[in-house]
Amino acid sequence: MQDSGAGAQTAAQAGRQLQEQATAAPPAASEAAPAVTETVVGKFGVFETLTNELVEMARSLIQLLPNIVIAIVVLAIVGVLAKNLSALAGRAAERAGRRRSLADLARTLTKVIVWVFGILLVMTIVFPSMTLGSIIAALGVGTLAIGFAFQDIFENFLAGILLMVREKMRVGDYIICQGVEGEVTHISLRETYLRRPSNETTVVPNSFLFKNPMEILTDADIRRHEIIVGVSYDTDADMAQSLIQKTVEGCEKVLDDQPVDVFAREFGASSIDYTVRWWSGSKIADMHRSRDEVIRRIKRALDDAGVEIPFPYQTLTFKEPLSIRRDRNSGEEADAA
């Protein structure tokens, strides 16, 4: 009887344990379901936020449409004003007798100024919250940064303006600057174009021409040219000087109203040298033509007068007499000949 009672108690305990396990399982499942629900809701919340942002942006864009239309109209008006005002400024500069480069500068600066004010006006129209003061302050900081980044470009820009404003170095002048030479064909805001006598074009930064010494050969209509002429030491110096001067004065390409100068220059290695100076046109072609005529006339006059233009030679002086030995073979060959 006791054994049967103990068995019944053990069976009752096992039943209670199974019942507790069965009743404990549903709460675990009920706790997992809300976690999944929260994850799904969170994802839908992110999409909902993005959708709301897009809707707000579209709504703001629709509200700005009238301002954008007005800004486009203002830009069109600014473009027309920039074109007409720049053309008017260029014509005014040309009528004032200014150079072509200054007229181009007036057109460019007028166009730039009109566009800058037009863009500032458009920004205040599209973004009403922005004021002119805040835009100018932002442009000041940005201009400082851009200035450091593009220092060379702005340096050439300012040098181009100064080159256009000053009176010297006009289009058509022939200049020489630090080994760079040519005829000025165009001056822009950043660079200058030079045409060399051999027809090549050299593009030179404006800052290079502005900071370095420049020689303008055609600044005046006439300029002085010179060459060096040498005659032998046995020639009468006064006669040679007078002959050269009369010859140069008779040249057609030499100006009659300007003096011709002939000066004894130095005792050369093989000749007495004279500096010959005359005046002619300032252009490169005038220099070549006049020099060609002067050299040919002087050569003809000296030849007709029997004056020698010596080749370079050296005189060797020995302290003791030298004996001259003739080669036997060369003597036999001379006798056979």
KARA-V286795 format. One record per run of one state. SS is the DSSP state (A for helix, B for strand, O for the rest). FROM is the first residue (numbers start at 0). LEN is the number of residues. Records with the same first field share a line. If there is no record, write none. Layout:
BEGIN
SS=FROM-LEN  FROM-LEN
END
This chain:
BEGIN
O=0-1  95-4  126-5  149-1  165-8  177-2  187-3  195-5  211-3  216-5  231-5  249-11  267-4  281-2  304-23  336-1
A=1-94  99-27  131-18  150-15  205-6  236-13  283-21  327-9
B=173-4  179-8  190-5  200-5  214-2  221-10  260-7  271-10
END
